[in-house]
Each structure stands twice: as C-alpha cells, then as structure tokens.
C-alpha cells in the first residue's frame, strides 16, 4: 500500500493509434474519418486515429472524478492510459499511489483452472503481498459463496458463479486509486445487493476514484467533479451536474 499523498497528473498527453493499409481516398478512410472527425489524419503514408489529444489534468487525493461524453469521445482510452494499458504517444503521466482498475474483472480468469488456482493467478497480477495471500484467498471464497466448487475447474461453474468469483477477487482489496468503466454487475439478483454494498465500501475507502459512465444518477451519487470529453479532448471541467447539461 502506497503511503503518502495520492495524485495523478497528466501533461500534454496524447495517444495515437496507427492504422495501416488505409488509403486517404478509400471508402474505409472516408467512413472512419466521418466517425471520428478531426481525430483522424493521414500523414507520411500512415493513417492515424488521435484517440487522446493534449490532455492536461490533475487529480488530487479525495477527488471522485467522473469522465463523461458521447461514445467515441475518448473516455475508455483515457481510463486505459491511466491504468497503464496504453502508453502516451507524447506527453507524460505522473502517478503517486497504487492504481487498481476494475475495467475488466475477468482479467487472468481461465476456465480450465480451478477456482483456487484462478484466485492465486489473479492475486499475482494484482500484486497481492504473499504474507496476506492466505487471508485474501479465504475472504474471496467466503464472499463469493462458491463453497466446495473452489477446487473444481471454472468450466463446471454456472455463469453466475463465475461472475461472483471474478467480482470477489477484484474487490477484495482497497486500492489507493480505483478506476472503473461503468458499474459492475454480478448478473445475480440475490448476490447483487451484497456486491453493491461491497463496491460502495471499496469506493469510499479509496483515496482517488475515477468513473466513466453514461449514467447521470450513478455519477451524481458517487462523484464530486467531472470532465467532459469530445473527440479525444477535454472540453470542460466542472461540477458533474453542470456538465451533464451539455450531454444530450
């Protein structure tokens, strides 16, 4: 666990995705250009989608930041860049604190392995301290309610059991910096209430919380500031309710 002041700072961060074998006069070029507008360019025989453009943002400890905007505005790309999935093409990111992303709770989950083996693999990915692993495993098994199935391959689980296990692993630690892409759903109505309480507790105890969502209700109940994105750029930073006026 990081001890100290948690913060994230982005300075002129851009992320470009090169697209090969697309001619500027082709139908494919015109289609992509129409979808992403000025975020698409063709220079030096290479077509490029500018997914993020010169992002400047500082997120301080205590911030509950919402990222809002239409589909294709750059929300997911920004989340993945903050999570370390994408490297900036230019600019730099400074992060103080441990980042934990809940954008894909199935990361590291394998149907051919037992529940216990999956817990261990995911714990390694998450960087769980070996000294606390035994309790971590015990807590995951108890919370997920999978019982003796923990020693059977995941392919023998129902879909609900798989989701409960993945959710329990992903939320069993409280990170310094928590990143989410929409609210996590377990797909199991009996388990969902318990899962929601767990998720809210995790959010409350994190130092920084970042959420990308289309849900106004979800954002207003969990976030104290927001950024509005369009075509890979931040076009507004304000109170979430004020920014939602610009999202039709």
ZAMARGU-4260 file (C-alpha; in steps of 0.2 Angstrom, whole numbers, plus 5000, padded with zeros to 4 digits):
<rodrens>
0) 5000/5000/5000 | 5007/5017/4995 | 5009/5029/5010 | 5009/5047/5006 | 4999/5059/4996
5) 4990/5051/4981 | 4988/5061/4965 | 4988/5059/4946 | 4995/5072/4934 | 4994/5072/4915
10) 5004/5085/4905 | 5000/5086/4886 | 4996/5068/4885 | 4992/5061/4868 | 4988/5044/4862
15) 4988/5039/4843 | 4983/5023/4835 | 4991/5019/4818 | 4980/5011/4805 | 4990/5003/4791
20) 4985/5000/4773 | 4971/5013/4773 | 4972/5025/4758 | 4966/5043/4760 | 4954/5042/4745
25) 4947/5025/4750 | 4929/5022/4756 | 4936/5015/4773 | 4946/5031/4775 | 4930/5041/4772
30) 4920/5030/4784 | 4932/5031/4798 | 4935/5050/4796 | 4916/5053/4797 | 4915/5043/4813
35) 4929/5052/4822 | 4930/5068/4813 | 4946/5078/4816 | 4953/5064/4827 | 4958/5055/4811
40) 4973/5060/4800 | 4984/5054/4786 | 5002/5059/4786 | 5018/5052/4779 | 5008/5037/4771
45) 5001/5032/4788 | 4983/5035/4794 | 4981/5038/4812 | 4967/5040/4825 | 4971/5053/4838
50) 4962/5045/4852 | 4968/5057/4865 | 4974/5075/4861 | 4985/5085/4873 | 4976/5080/4889
55) 4981/5091/4904 | 4973/5086/4920 | 4977/5085/4939 | 4968/5073/4950 | 4970/5075/4969
60) 4968/5064/4984 | 4949/5065/4989 | 4943/5068/4971 | 4929/5057/4964 | 4931/5061/4946
65) 4918/5057/4933 | 4923/5056/4914 | 4908/5059/4903 | 4905/5061/4885 | 4897/5053/4870
70) 4903/5036/4863 | 4920/5038/4854 | 4924/5054/4864 | 4940/5045/4872 | 4933/5040/4889
75) 4939/5022/4888 | 4956/5027/4880 | 4959/5039/4895 | 4954/5026/4908 | 4966/5013/4899
80) 4980/5026/4899 | 4978/5030/4917 | 4978/5011/4921 | 4994/5008/4911 | 4987/4998/4897
85) 4991/5012/4884 | 5007/5022/4884 | 5006/5040/4879 | 5012/5044/4861 | 5018/5061/4868
90) 5017/5070/4885 | 5019/5062/4902 | 5009/5055/4917 | 5014/5056/4935 | 5005/5044/4947
95) 5008/5043/4966 | 4998/5029/4973 | 4994/5011/4968 | 4981/5010/4954 | 4968/4996/4953
100) 4957/4995/4938 | 4940/4987/4938 | 4938/4989/4919 | 4940/4970/4916 | 4936/4959/4931
105) 4939/4944/4921 | 4957/4948/4918 | 4968/4932/4922 | 4952/4921/4924 | 4954/4904/4915
110) 4940/4891/4913 | 4952/4876/4914 | 4959/4881/4931 | 4951/4878/4947 | 4943/4892/4957
115) 4958/4892/4969 | 4971/4892/4955 | 4962/4907/4947 | 4962/4916/4964 | 4981/4914/4965
120) 4984/4919/4947 | 4974/4935/4949 | 4982/4939/4966 | 4999/4938/4957 | 4993/4950/4943
125) 4986/4962/4957 | 5002/4961/4966 | 4995/4954/4982 | 5008/4953/4996 | 5012/4934/4999
130) 5011/4937/5018 | 4992/4941/5016 | 4988/4929/5002 | 4981/4916/5014 | 4968/4928/5021
135) 4964/4936/5004 | 4960/4918/4997 | 4949/4914/5012 | 4940/4931/5011 | 4937/4928/4992
140) 4930/4911/4994 | 4918/4916/5008 | 4912/4932/4999 | 4909/4923/4983 | 4899/4909/4991
145) 4906/4896/4979 | 4909/4884/4993 | 4917/4867/4988 | 4917/4872/4970 | 4933/4882/4973
150) 4943/4866/4969 | 4934/4862/4953 | 4938/4869/4936 | 4928/4885/4931 | 4921/4876/4916
155) 4910/4867/4929 | 4903/4883/4936 | 4887/4892/4932 | 4889/4909/4923 | 4883/4917/4940
160) 4896/4908/4950 | 4910/4913/4938 | 4905/4932/4939 | 4904/4931/4958 | 4921/4924/4959
165) 4928/4937/4947 | 4919/4951/4957 | 4925/4945/4974 | 4943/4944/4968 | 4943/4961/4960
170) 4935/4970/4975 | 4944/4961/4990 | 4957/4974/4992 | 4955/4993/4994 | 4967/5002/4982
175) 4974/5020/4983 | 4967/5024/4966 | 4952/5015/4959 | 4947/5016/4941 | 4930/5009/4934
180) 4921/5009/4917 | 4903/5008/4922 | 4896/5000/4937 | 4900/4982/4940 | 4885/4970/4939
185) 4886/4952/4945 | 4871/4946/4935 | 4864/4938/4950 | 4850/4947/4959 | 4852/4938/4975
190) 4871/4942/4976 | 4869/4960/4968 | 4864/4969/4984 | 4879/4962/4993 | 4890/4966/4979
195) 4884/4984/4978 | 4887/4987/4996 | 4905/4980/4994 | 4908/4991/4979 | 4902/5006/4988
200) 4913/5002/5003 | 4928/5000/4991 | 4925/5017/4983 | 4923/5025/4999 | 4939/5019/5006
205) 4949/5023/4990 | 4959/5039/4990 | 4955/5043/4972 | 4940/5036/4962 | 4938/5038/4943
210) 4922/5033/4934 | 4917/5033/4916 | 4899/5031/4914 | 4883/5037/4904 | 4873/5036/4920
215) 4869/5053/4927 | 4862/5045/4943 | 4877/5035/4945 | 4889/5049/4943 | 4879/5061/4954
220) 4879/5049/4968 | 4897/5045/4968 | 4907/5059/4960 | 4911/5077/4966 | 4919/5083/4950
225) 4919/5079/4931 | 4927/5081/4915 | 4918/5082/4898 | 4927/5074/4883 | 4924/5076/4864
230) 4935/5068/4850 | 4949/5064/4862 | 4950/5081/4871 | 4944/5088/4887 | 4932/5102/4883
235) 4926/5105/4901 | 4930/5103/4919 | 4916/5107/4932 | 4903/5100/4944 | 4895/5084/4937
240) 4878/5091/4936 | 4883/5107/4927 | 4892/5097/4914 | 4878/5085/4911 | 4868/5099/4903
245) 4880/5098/4888 | 4877/5080/4885 | 4861/5077/4876
</rodrens>
